[in-house]
Amino acid sequence: MKRALITGITGQDGSYLADFLLQKGYRVFGLTRKLNRASASDKITLLKGDLLDQNSLINVLEEAKPDEIYNLGAHSFVQTSWNHSVLTAELTAMSVTKIIDAALKVCPKSRFYQASSSELFGKVQSGPQNEETRFYPRSPYGVAKLYGHWITVNFRESFGYHASSGIMFNHESPRRGLEYVTRKISHTAALIKNGLAKELRLGNIEGRRDWGFAGDYVEAMWLMLQQEKADDYVVATGETHSVKDFLDLAFARVDLDWKEFVKTDEKLYRPIEVSHLVGDYSKAKRVLGWTPKVDFKNLVFMMVDHDMEVARKLKSEASK
């Protein structure tokens, strides 16, 4: 039975990856800062540790003895990274050095996955973006991710450590946090339909992104660590859609016109907007045999349908 350690296991990607690995027959360990009953699982072993405390990381690795390490833990919300720039640098950048260094000491034969991001491209220099596209991050989050990406490359090339990075474009799901624009839209549309909200406030609705399904993307993470040679891969759909496109589909799913409920708020704009992001995943397709399965329309419908169930339960509880 293979053993895997996931940092950020309580997040969207961590939960989907844990499910995926359990189906593959892995013994799954998760790093968490706090242990409590709510996070307990009979299938996943949670270990207390801190990405900023290397001694705790060494202890976790000694207990988990992982064959594979998936580093998904980070301060991952782009907009708030401006308000917490130092914390973002520590949690999203420096922690990568600490966990790889700890792994080389404790389990040097393990394989390591680093969650990189399309935010590395930021002010894009060419498109669609692939593994050779120049990086130009436009937020503290993007800059921190760039450090994590390059330190992973350096450990791989300097010590021969099997460390790969997935340059992940936006990936969403019903498990996405409510602070992210996609889930904010699907959740609020459902609330409005059920009479539990009256409006939705958004920032730039002209922004375009390459949106995929998180459940598809965790398979790509796993495939990277099954290769004989470690490398870096763009994971994307190759399609781009605007926030308006998302609004169109989400509100149409609940038979509403978003223009009647959505208001733009300049306070929600990023200090610096990123450019047109769309990924070229041809390398992942060629080497890993990976392709996205859930298209944009079905992703939006999946999220809205889930949030309609959530809203109905909230409405039922409120009426009691």
N, C-alpha and C positions, 0 to 999 in steps of 0.2 A: 504494500500500500504506500503510494507516494504521499509525501507530507508537504503542505504548502502553508506559508505564512502570508497573511494579507494585512497591510496597514490601511487604515481608512475603511475597515470592514463594515462600519455602520452607515457608510454613505451609499449613494445610488450604485456606483460601479462595484463597490465592495460586496454589496448584497447579491447582485447578479452574478459576480464572479464566484462567490461562495457557493451559490446554488449550482452553478455550472461545474465546479470542481467536485462537489459532492456527488453529482450525477456520474462523474468520471471515476468515482471510487476513491478519491483522495481523502486523507485525514486533513481537515482544515483547522488552522489556528488563526485567530484574529488578535491584532494588537489594539488595545483600548486604554485610554487614560483612566477610566473609572469602571469598576466592576459592580454590576447591580443585578437584581433579579430580572428586571425588565429586559436586560440584554443577554440573559442566560439562554443557552441552547443545548439540547442533548446531542446535537450533531456537530456543533462547532465549539472548539475549545478557545475561550477568550483568555488572553494573558495581559496582565497589567503592565504597561510600559509607556514611555514618553519619547517621542521622536527627537526631542531636544536633549535627552539624557542618555548619553552613549552607554553608560554602565547598565541602565535598565534595558537597553536594546541588546546588549551582550547577554544579559540574563534571559531575556525572552528567546533569543536565538538558541541558547544552550538548552532550553527546555523544549522548544518546538522541533529542533533539529531538522529544519526544512530542506527539502530538495529544491523547492522553488519559492522565491520571495517576490511578492507583488507589492510594490510601493505606490499605493494610491492615496496615502494620507497627505493632506496639504491644506493650507488656507486657500480655498478654491473659488471664492466668489470675486470676480474681476472688479466690480464697481467698488466694493468695500475695501479692496486692497489699497486704495488711495488713502483711506482713513486709518489703515493699520499697516502701513508700508514696512515698518521694522519687523512686526510680527510675521508678515507675509514672507519677508526675506529669511527669517529664521525657520519657519515651519515648512516653507515650500522649497527653499534653496539649501540652506545649511544642513537640514535633516537628511538630505540625500547622501551627503558626504559621510555623515555619522553612521547611517545604516549600512552603506556599502563597506565602509572601513570595519565595522563590527562583523559583517558577514565574512570578510576576508580573514579575520582572526578566528572566528568560531566555525564557519562552514564554508570554506573556500571552494568546495566543489558544487555548491548550490548554484542555481541559475536565478538571475535577477531581472525583474521587469520594472522599468521606470515610466511612470505616467507623464509623458510630455504632452504638449498642447498646441493646437493651431494658433493660439495667442502668441507663439514664438514668431509668427510671420507678421502680425500686426499691420504695419504700413507696408503692404505687400509690394514686392519688387517685380513680380511676374505672376502669371496665373495660367492654369490652375497650379496650386502649390504642390511640390513633391519634395522628396528627401534632399534635393540639391538646391532648392530655392533659398535665397539669402534670408536670414532672420532679421527682423526689425520690430521687436516687441514695443507695445505702446501703453503699458501699465506696469505697476510694481509686480503684479501677479505674473505677467508675461516675462519680465526681466528675471524674476526668481525662477520661473520654469526653465528659462534659458540656461541659468547656472546649473540647475539639476540635470538638464539634458547633457551639457558639455562635460560635467564631472563624471557622468555615467560613461560617456565615450572615452574619457581619459583613463578611467579605471580599467575599462575593457582593453584599450590599446597598450597600456603600461604594464598590466599584470596578467593579461590573458583571461580576465574574469568574464564569465558568460553573462554579460549584462546588455540587455536590449532596451530600446526606448520606443514606445508607441506614440507617434505624433497624432494625437486624437483630435479630430474635428468635433464640433458640438454633437453630443449624443444625449438623448432625452428618454424619458419613460414616465410611467405613473409614479415611480419612486423618486422622481426628481424633487428637490427642495422647493418650497413655495416661493423662495426669493428669486428663483430663476424665471426669466421672462416667459418661457414656454409653459411651465407649470402654473405660473401666475395667471396666464391667459386661460388655460383649460379649467383651472379651479374656479376662477372668478366667473367665467361663462356659466359654469354649472350652478354656482351660487345665485347668479342673477336669474337664471331659468327657474330656480326654485324659490324665488322671492326672498333670498337671504342676503342679497347685495344689490346695489343700485348702479354702481359705476366701476370702471376699471381705469386706473391711471398708469400710463406707460411713458417711457422716454422716447427715444428715436424709433419710430415704427417703419422707417425706410431702410434700416439696416438689414443686410442680407447675410445669411449663414448657410453652411453646409450641415444640415441636421440629419442624424441617423438615430437608430434605436440602440440604447445602451446594452440590451441583451445580446445584440449582434456583436458589439464591439469587444465584449469581454472574451469572446471566442478568439478574436484576433490576438489578444494579450496572451492567451494560453498557447496559441500556435507559435508565437515568437519563441517561447521557451522550449518548444519541442524540436527546434532546428539545431543541426550540428554546429552551426556558426551563429554567434550573436550578431545583431545588426539593428538598424533603425528603420521604422516603417511608418508611412502616412496611412492613417485609417480614416476613411471618409466615404461619402456616397457619390461624389463627383457631380452633385446637383446643388444648386443654390436657391434659396427661397427667402423672401422678406418676412419681417414680422407681420406686415399686412397680409401676406399669404396665409400665415398661421392663423391670424384673426378671422380671415374669410372662412377657412375650413372649420375652425373651432366653433364659431358662433352659428354657422350654417348647420352644424351637427345638432344643435339644440333649437333650431328654427328661430334664430334671432339675427338682427342686423347689428353688427358690432359698432357701426357708426353712431348708433343711438346711445351707446353706453360708454364708449372709450374716449378718454380725455388725455391729451399729451401734457406732460409736465416737464419743463426744462430742468427742474431739480433732479430728475431721474436720468438725465443725459450723463454719459461718461465725460470726464475732463478732456480726453482725447479719444475720438472714435476710431475704431480700426477700419481698415479698408475691406474691399470685397474678398471674402474668404471662400474658397472652394478647393477641395482636395483632389489630388490625383493619386488614387490608391492602386495604380497598376502594378507596382512592385509587390504590394501585399497579395494581390491576386495571382501574380506570376510565381512568387516564391512560397507563399503560405497557402495558396489555394483558397484565399478568403474573399468573399463578396458579401455586401449587405443584403439582408433578406427582407426587411420591413421597409416599405417605401414611405415617403413623406406623408401622404394622405392617410395611410393606415396608422402611422405613428400618431398623428394628431387625433384621429378618431379613438385610438386606444386610450390616450390620455384623457380625452373628454368623457368617454364612457365610464372610465374608472372614477373620475371626479363627480359624475352624475350620481353614481352609487353613494359616494361620500356625502354629497349634498342632500340626497334623499334621507339618509340616516340622520344627518344633522337636523333636517326639517322635522322628521318624525320625533326626535328627542325633544325638540323645542316645543312641540305641540302637546307633550305629555303634562 
